[in-house]
Each structure stands twice: as structure tokens, then as C-alpha cells.
Amino acid sequence: MTLVAEVVRNDVVESVHHGRIVAVDINGVQSLAVGDISSPFFPRSALKPLQALGMLRAGWVPADDEQLALACASHSGESEHLVVVRRMLDGAALDESALDNTPGMPLDETALRAMVRADAPPDKLHQNCSGKHAAMLATCVANGWTTKGYRDPGHPLQLAIRGSIEDAAGESVAAVAVDGCGAPLFALSPLAVARAFGRLVTADVGTPERRIADAMRAHPFLVGGTDRDITKLMQSVDGLLVKDGAEGVCAAATATGMGVVLKIDDGSGRARTPVLVEALRRIGATQLASSTIADSAVLGHGEPVGVVRAAF
């Protein structure tokens, strides 16, 4: 295992995180490689932009860039997110009952508290993957495919998405699993995912790849939400594309097409942002040189007494 981050409390290393990191340009030239970057892993929600690419190629026509950004999002369940998801469904002449993602509560604390006060149960609309599922349904409608069973790996929708992902990544899917939201999840190597992300930002303007990158970068709040690290990063660094995923995963691409992927082995999310920021700094993202985004404080009685920091 390869050390990538450490947790320091009062100048004493309390625990460590291992993982893997890769930065590569679209021509395959690596500028950073830590740990095993060739073995397959599950990118979790970091794969959403590539799933959206499959939907665009299959004929989905989002009404605007907000809808495209939501298709790529793990949104926080705030009102601004829900409005766009509902518009996606309305455009396909569907309603919330068509969604087949796992019910969930908002990631945003304010929105979560409001639901708890209202004694509202988890629902499919507030769950962070509802935008992706709404786009999947809209793609089915656009093609005349049945919306029933759209999550099945053998459904025409999922076959189209898988083929597009393999094409963008330049690698065959190593395994298929079920993601937390119920949609198929495809295993690829970190190296392949990094290459694919780089291609999103360097594609010609107007292509499906570039439309995804431009929509996400134009609407970073819709991709994440209030106080989300990926939202802050895209708002802070010109041309940066970032998508997070569960189990300590993150994928990014700089404006020059350098793709970056990281996976924290123990699945911890607290090390993800410090490691990503350090990786971006090492490949030349100078706008992060004095950034406080990477700060991940260790608290004692509510006060900062340490930090989670990159250590690779």
C-alpha cells in the first residue's frame, strides 16, 4: 500500500490513509503516479460525466446546460437542484414516480433539517443521484425504449452507456456492479478514467464531451452544492473540472487536459480533497498555491487541533 495522507493531531501523526493517484494527459504521458494505477476499481459517482456522455451520444437532448450539469451531479438536494430535476422529468413527460433510484435524504444540512422537521421520509427526488436517473429516463423516452427496467445492465440504455464509457476510456469494463443508487457501475483503471476526463475538456467545442465539461464548469453549484469541496474547487480554478465519488474517489481535469484520478483505499472522504489539491498543485495548478480549500481540520472540543494533509 502507498501512503497518500496523514491525520495529525497536536503535531502527532494519529492515523494514515493509503491510496493511488494518477495524472496523465490525453496522449498518455504521466506526470504523477502513486500506487497501483492500472488495476480496475469502481469510480462510483465520479463516473457520472462519462455516463452522461453515453446518454448524449444515444440521443438525449437536454433543454439547457443546467440539466446536463445535473445529469453529472451528486447534488446536495437543495431547492435549486430539485427544480432542475423536475424540469428534466417534465421534458420527458414523466413525473417523480418514474424515478427508480434509491430513496435518500439531502446531503445539504439545511435541506436535511427541513425534511426532518417536516417528518418527511427519504425520497427519490432528494437523493443525490436523481439528476442522473432523470436523464436516463429522458434518454429512454428519446429513443422509444421502455423506461421499465432501465437500471438493468442489459437494457439498451445501459448497453449504450457502457459502450460509450469504454470508448472514452480506451479500455474495456473489467466488472459490472450495482451502485448505491441502483444504477449499473462499471470498473475501470484509474489511468483510463483520468484519460477520459482529460478528453472531456480538450474536445472540440460543441461535441458531447466538451458540452459536458462546459456545463459542469458553468454550473458548479448544481454539480455539488453549498459548501461542497468540488463546487469550491471549480469556482476557484479557471477551467478545472471535478467530480467526486463515494469511497474516497475523485476525478478531475485541468483546462489543459491533464486528467487526475485518486482513490483512498479505506474509502475515507476526509483525505480526498487534501490529496487532490496537492496533486493539482504538483501538476501546475498555481491558483491553489495559497488556497484554503484543502484545509481539513481535526477538531478537539470543536476547535482545530490538527489537520488532514497530503503525504505522498
Residue, then its C-alpha position, 0 to 999 in steps of 0.5 A: m500500500t502507498l501512503v497518500a495522507e496523514v491525520v495529525r493531531n497536536d503535531v502527532v501523526e494519529s492515523v494514515h490513509h493509503g491510496r493511488i493517484v494518477a495524472v496523465d494527459i490525453n496522449g498518455v504521458q504521466s506526470l504523477a503516479v502513486g500506487d497501483i494505477s492500472s488495476p480496475f476499481f469502481p469510480r462510483s459517482a465520479l463516473k457520472p460525466l462519462q455516463a452522461l456522455g453515453m446518454l448524449r451520444a444515444g440521443w438525449v437532448p437536454a433543454d439547457d446546460e443546467q440539466l446536463a450539469l445535473a445529469c453529472a451531479s451528486h447534488s446536495g438536494e437543495s431547492e435549486h437542484l430539485v427544480v432542475v430535476r423536475r424540469m428534466l422529468d417534465g421534458a420527458a413527460l414523466d413525473e417523480s414516480a418514474l424515478d427508480n433510484t434509491p430513496g435518500m435524504p439531502l446531503d445539504e444540512t439545511a435541506l436535511r433539517a427541513m425534511v426532518r422537521a417536516d417528518a418527511p421520509p427519504d425520497k427519490l427526488h432528494q437523493n443525490c443521484s436523481g439528476k442522473h436517473a432523470a436523464m436516463l429516463a429522458t434518454c429512454v423516452a428519446n429513443g422509444w425504449t421502455t423506461k421499465g427496467y432501465r437500471d438493468p445492465g442489459h437494457p439498451l440504455q445501459l448497453a449504450i452507456r457502457g459502450s460509450i464509457e469504454d470508448a472514452a476510456g480506451e479500455s474495456v469494463a473489467a466488472v459490472a456492479v450495482d451502485g448505491c443508487g441502483a444504477p449499473l457501475f462499471a470498473l475501470s483503471p484509474l489511468a483510463v478514467a483520468r484519460a477520459f476526463g482529460r478528453l472531456v475538456t480538450a474536445d472540440v467545442g460543441t461535441p458531447e464531451r466538451r458540452i459536458a465539461d462546459a456545463m459542469r464548469a458553468h454550473p458548479f453549484l448544481v454539480g455539488g452544492t453549498d459548501r461542497d469541496i468540488t463546487k469550491l474547487m471549480q469556482s476557484v480554478d479557471g477551467l478545472l473540472v471535478k467530480d467526486g465519488a463515494e469511497g474516497v474517489c475523485a476525478a478531475a481535469t485541468a483546462t489543459g487536459m491533464g486528467v487526475v484520478l485518486k482513490i483512498d483505499d479505506g474509502s475515507g472522504r476526509a483525505r480526498t480533497p487534501v490529496l487532490v489539491e496537492a496533486l493539482r498543485r504538483i501538476g501546475a495548478t498555481q491558483l491553489a498555491s495559497s488556497t484554503i480549500a484543502d484545509s481539513a481540520v481535526l477538531g478537539h472540543g470543536e476547535p482545530v487541533g490538527v489537520v488532514r494533509a497530503a503525504f505522498 
